[in-house]
Every structure is written in structure tokens, then in C-alpha cells.
């Protein structure tokens, strides 16, 4: 009995790196951490300056500004729980930090305050995180704030240093320099790493798009070729049938056997052409049926033995009850892997299949020369084969089919010699019990 249709939408594999939205969320999280450091630093500096060093500061308004900054940080943190950052939120966050810094400096000496250099931290963050025009807008705002603080601020009266005491203004400059240097290195390295992960994700997306374009072009070519091959294959089938009915064929057993082999090969070609046409008419994401994994694999082994008598295959299939997507391209992908192994190892190949958790694992091994390090690094990319241009499509198509069905393709060299290709596919159901 045929298996019922399953509304199977293959899960795309996870890409390395971070998506642009994930990168923005991570940058926002880093800004929140920096803001908590700023809030804690401001509160500590105000209390130490006022009550330990005796500096006359309007400490209640300054603590209120730090409190408002903490409230704003809580609001920004609440948006991160939604795993979404609205456009312009990074700019708004940096403007909030700059406004709080301007207000604190206004209450504590303006540009005479040693911590005025913290403006540079905001500018550097903006230059890294924001688009160009927003970064320049942040520069304009910081310049305007600096000019405003030059002429408008409450005085900062520091007690004169006593004998053997440090100059508090000089000490403030040194602390400010160390803070800016440490925070820049600490957060710039983390932000830069985050942006590199984003770039890696985007580069991988572009590579996948280029591969998908290659698949579409090859699919169009294969579909057109399949249409054109249909008529000559039918003619060959008719001719072979006529020859088999001739008296010469019945009187020559060797000739009759050759005709039988030729007819089997023609029928196999017609099946391949039919699969290509069926696959080209199946849109991605359409509901597809499931098939028994053991029937697919045992059918492959039988076909291989019929068409490649000189290359023995050793099967080890223990996947009873497992089902995989009824995708014609899957059989073609497995066949291309067998062809590659057979070309590399005419003395024989092995096919093993088993179930691991919720995946079907198919391993095809040969005793050939194996893969070069470059081939392993570029596994599954188009035209990456030492067999010549256009002959590296087997691994490429198999890897593409695996990704489309939510699986993966890996390869390695065996310690005893030869190569091992491993195809992992998600299971879509189990065999109904009798």
C-alpha cells in the first residue's frame, strides 16, 4: 500500500554565523551591557566624589539622570526578549547615552570635566554599528553637545591638592583615558567578532544562491534533454523488440542475451528520463509522499548489480520501517554517489545504511585514492572535481538535495584507504504496522 501524502516542508539547514537581524540583536545586547557599566560607573563616581573626596556636586540630579538611564536600559532590554530590534533602535540607544552624558557633564563642569572624552566612545560605537549617514549625524550631535558644554555648564570646583596628594583633575584625566581604552578594546573586539559572523552568514547565503542558480540552470537543461531523449529511446525500444522477434535472435543465444541487456539498458534510461521530467514538475515545498528507505536502497543495489556487473557492491542495509521523502531527486543523488565511488574504485564499493536517532544515515565507501584536503574543504560545491570540468556535479547535486530535504552531506578519507561519503536525511514517518 502506498504511504499517505505528507505535508513535508524540508527544514533548511542552519548556516554558519549570524543573520543580520541576529547580529543587530547581539549588538544591542552589547550596548545594554555597556550601559549598565555606565550606570554603575556614574553612580560610583558621583558618590565617591561627593562623600569621599568632598567635591561639591549636585549629586541628587546626577543620580536621577543615572536612574533614568537605567530605566531606559530596562526598556531596551525588554525589546530583546521579543528577538527583534526595530529600525533605528541602535541610533536611539546611542543618542540616549549621549544625552545622559551631556546632562551629567553639564552638571559637573562641562568640557572642563575629565570624563568629556567619553564622547569619543559613543562616536566610535556609532561608526562601527550605524550606517554612514547615521554615524555622521551622531558626530554632528556630539560636536553640538561639546560646543554647548563649552559655554554652558555648572562650575566644577575641585579641592586643591594638599601636600603629597594627587591632583584630582589630573587623576580624573587618567581614569577617563583608562576607561575609554579598556571599554573600546573590550567591546570593539566583541562587536567586530559579531560583525564577522554576520558577514560569514551573508557570504554563505550568496554562495547558496549561486548554487541554487546552478541547479536551476542544470535542471532546465536536463528537462529539455529528457524531452528530446524520449523519442529516440522509444524508437530504440521498438527496434530491439523487433530484433528479438527475428529468427536470427532465437537461433543465437548470445545475440538474444545481448538484446535483452540492451532492452534493459534502454528501459533504465527511460526510467531516468521519466524521473527527470517528474522532478522538474515538482515545485519546492509541495506536499510529497514518503517511501520505505529499504526499498529505495535495495532497488539501487539491484540496479547497480544489473548495470555494473564488473564493479561489485557490498550492501549492509538495516533500516526496516524507516521512511524518507518520496523525492525522485533523492534516488538520483544516491546513484550519482555510487557512480563516483565506482569510478574511483573499480574493484568494488560498499553501501551501508542505518538509523541514528531520527535520521537515516547512508554511507558509501570505496577503496580509491580518496579526497585531497582541498576537495574536502570544498565539498559539495559545483565543479570541484579532479576528474575534469563538469564531472564534479555528483557531490554537488547530492549535497544540494540533502540540504533541500533538511539533511547534510559529509565526506572523509578512510584510515585503510579510500573515501567515505556520508548522507544524513531526516525521517518523515515510520512504516505502518501490519
N, C-alpha and C positions, 0 to 999 in steps of 0.2 A: 504494500500500500504506500502510495506517495505520502510524504510528510506534508502537513499543512503549511501554508504560506506563513512566513513570519515577517512582521514589520521590522525588518532589520535595517537600522541605520548605523553603519560602522562608526565606531568611535575613532576620531583622528588621534594619532599618537602625540604624546607630549613632545614639544620642541625644546631644545636646549635654550637656556637663557630666560629672559623675562619679556612678556609682551609690553608694548608701550604703555598701556594702562597700568600694568603691574609695576613698571618702573616708576611711573608717576606716583603711585600709591606708596612705594618704598621711599621715594624722595620726600614725600610729605611726612612719612613716619620719622625720617631722619631729622627733618625740620622741627617736628614736635619734640624729639629728644633734645635737640639743641635749645629749644625754647624753655624746656624745663630747667636745663642748666643755667640759662639766662635768668630765669625767675629766682632760682636758688642763689645764684651769684649776686643778684641785685639785693635780695633781702639780707644776705650775709654782709655785703659791703656796707649797706645803709646802717645796720645795727652796730657793726664794728666801728665805723667812722663816727657815729653819733655817741655811742655809750662807752667805747673803749679808748678812742683817740680824742674825744672831745670836740669834734668838728661840728660847727653849728649848721645843721641841715634841717630843712622842712621834712622831717622823716615820715610823718603821717601821710602827707600827699604822695611821697615817693613810694611808701609801702602800698598805698592804694593803687598806684599805677602798676606795680608788680602784681597785685591781686587781679586787676583787670586783664593783665597779660595771661595770667594763669587761667582765668575764665575763658578767654579766647582760645587758649590751647586745648581746654577740655572740649569746646565746641568743635574745633578742627579734628580732634581725636575721635569724636562721635561719628564724623563722616567716614572715617576709615573703617568703621565696623560695617558699613554698607559696601565695602570693597569698590568704592567709586569716588573719584575726585572730579568735581565739576571743572570745566574750563575756566582758567583764571584764578583758581583757588591758590595755587602756588604764589602767584603775584600778590594776591590779597594777603597771604600769610607773611610774605616779606615786607609788605607795606605796614602791616600791623607791628612787626618787630621794629621797623624803622621809626614808626610813630611813637612807640613806647620808649625807645632810646632817646629820641628827640625831647620827649617830655621830661625824662629823667635828667638829661643834660641841662635843660632849661632851668630846672630847679637846683642845679648844683654847679653853676659856673660856666655853662655853655662850652665854647671851644677852649676855655682855659682848663676844663676838666680833662685829666689824662686819658679817660676812657672814651674820648671822642674818636679814637682810632677804630673803635668797634664798627663805625660806619663802613670801613673797608671790608669787614667780614660780610656784611649784607650785600655789598656790591659784588664781591667775588661769588657768593652764592647765586646771585641773580644772573651773573654772566654765564655760569655753568648750567643752571636749571631752566632759564627762561629763553624764549625766542629773542632774536636780536633786538627787535623794536621794543619789547617789554624790558629788556635789560637796560637799554638806553633810557627808557622812561624812569627806571629805578635810579639810574645815575643822576638824571635831572632832578628827581625828588630829593636825593641825598645832598646834591650841591645846594639846592634851595634851602634845605634844612640847616646845612652848615653855615650858609650866609646868614640865615635868620638867627642862629645861635651866636654868631659873632657879635651881633649888635643888640640882641635881646636875650637876657638871661638874668637870673638872680645871682648875686655875687657868691663866690666860694671862698670863705675865709678859713685858711688853714693855720693852725697854731705854728708859730716859728719853732724851728728845731732847737732843742736845748743842747747843751754840751754833750758830745758823744752820741747824739741821736740822729736818726736818718731824716733827710728832707722828705716830708710826706708827698710833695708834688713829684719829686724825682722817683720815689718809691712807687707812686701810682703809675708813672710812665712805664716803669719796668714791669709791673704786674700786668698792665694793659698789653704790652708787647708780647709777654709770655702767653697770655690768654689767647690773643689773636693767632699767634704762631701755632700753638697746640691745637686750638679748635679748627684752624684751617687744615692742618695735616690730618687730624682725626676724622673730620667729616668729609674732606675732599677725597681722601682715599676710598672711603665707603661709597660716596656718590659716584666717583669715577668707575668703581667696580660695578655698581648698579647700571650705569650707562653702557658699559661694555657688554653686560649681559643683555641689555635691550638691543644693542646693535647686533649681537650674535643671533638673537631671535629674529630680527628683521632680515638679516642675511640668509638665515635658513629658510624663511618664508619665500624670499626671492628665488632661492635655489629650488624649492619645491614647486614654485610657479613655473620656472623654466622646465623642470622635469615633466610637470603636467602638460605643458605645451608640447613637449616632445612626444608624450604619449598620445595626445590628441592627433598630432600630425601622423604618427605611425598608425594609429587606429584608422584614420581616414584612408591612408594608403592601403592598409590591409583589407579594409572593407571593399575598396574599389578592386583590388586584386582578386578578392574572393568572388565578387560578381563576375569578373572576367574568366576566372578559372572554372566556374560552374559548367559552362557549355562544353569545353574540351574534355573535362573529366567525365561528363555524361556520355560523350561520344566514345571515349576510351572504354568505358564500361560496356557499352553496346558492342563495340568491336571485339572485346575479349570474350563476351558471351557468344558472339557468332563463331569465333575461333574454337571455343570449347565444344561447339556442336559439330565441327568439322570431323570427318572420319580420320584425318591425319592425327588429330589430338587424341582420339580414343585408342589409336594404334600405337602411340608413342607415350609411355608413362612419364618419361622425364619432361617432355613438352607439356603434357597435361598438368604436371605439378608446377611447372613454371608459370603456366597460365593462371593456375589457382593462386599462386603467390602474387602475381601481377594484379589479379582482381581484388585480392585482399588489400594490397597497397593502394589501389585506386579508391576502394571504399573507405580506407582510412583517411585518404586525402579529402574525400567528400565530407567525412565527419568533421575534419578540421575546418574546412570551408564553412560548413553549417554552424559550427561553434563561433567562428569569427563573426558571421552575419548575425547570430543571436546575440552575441555580446555587444556588437555595435548598436543594437536596438534597445539595449537595457540602460535607461538613464541612471545616473548615480543617485543613491538614496531610495530607489524604487524598492518596493517590497520584493524580497527574493526568498525562495524556498530554502530548506535545509536538506542536505543529503547525508547519508551514512558515510563517515570518514573511511571505514574499512573497505567499502565498495569502491570508493574513488581510488584508493591506494592500490587495492588488489587489481583493479582494472588497469591501472598504469603499469603494474608489474607484468600483467598478461600481455598487454600491447607491446611492452618493451621486448619481452621474450620472443614475440612473433616477428618483430621488425628488426631486432638486433641479436640474431642468434649467435653471432661471434663475440658478443660482449655480455658475459653472464652477470646476472643481478642476484644479490642475496637479500631477500626481504626479511624483516623482523617487525611485524605489524601486530601490536596489541592495543587496539583502540575500539574494542567491541562496545557498541552502544553510543559512541560519540558521534555528534553531528556537526557539520561545518556548513558555511554558506553555500547554497547551490549556485555558485558563480562560475560560468564556463571558463572565465579567465584564470581561475584558480588551477584548474587542470592543466591549462597551457603553461602556467608558471612552473608547476611541478615538473612537467615534461621538459621544459627548457633547462631546468636544473639537472635532470637526468642526462639530457643531451650533452651538457657541458662536462659532467662527470665522465660520461662515456668517451668523449673526445680526449680528455686528459688521461684516462685510464682504460685503454682497450682490453687489458687483462681482466677487468671485472670491476663492478661497483657494488655498493651496499645501500639499502634503504631501510631505515628504522623509524618506527612511529610509536609514540606512547602518549599518555595523558599526564600532564603535570598541573595540579590544581584545576583551573578552569581553562586550560589551553591544550590544544593539540600541538605536539612537538614532532616535526618531521625532520630527520637528519639524513643527508645524502653524503656518503663518503666515497672517496676514490683513492687510488694509490699512485697518482701522478706526481708532478713536480711541486704541487702546492701553489700558494699565493705568494707574491712578493709583498714586502711591507707597504709599498705604495698602493698595490691593489687592495689590500685590507683596509687601508686608510680611506680609499675612495670607493669602498664597496657600495654597489647599488647606484652609482652614477652612470650616466649614459656614456657609451663608447669608451669604457675604461677596461680594455682587454688587450692582452699581448697577442691575441690571435688575429689582429688586424682591425682596421676601421670597419664599423658596422657589425662586428661579431661579438661585442661586449654587451649586447642587448638582453641576453638571457637573465643575468643577475639584475640588471636594471629593471626589467619588466617584473621579475619576481618580487623585488623589493617594493616596487610601486603597488603591485597587487596586495602584498602583505600590509602595507601602510593603509591602503584604501579599506581593507577589511578589519582594521584595528589591530593588526599583528606586527611582527617585526622579522627582519632577516639579518642573520649574523653569520660570520664565517671565521674559520681559523685553520691553521695547519696542524695536522696530527703529529704527535711525537714519533710514531713509527713511520711517518712519511705519507704524503698525500694531503688532500684538503678535506675539510668537513664544512658543509653548508647547513645551517640550522634555521628552519622556518617555524615560527610560532604563530598560531592562529587562535582566536577566541572561539570557544564552543558556543553554539547558538541553541542547543537543546539536547535532549537525550532520547535515545531510541525508545519508543513506546513499548511497554511490556506486552507480551502476547496474552 
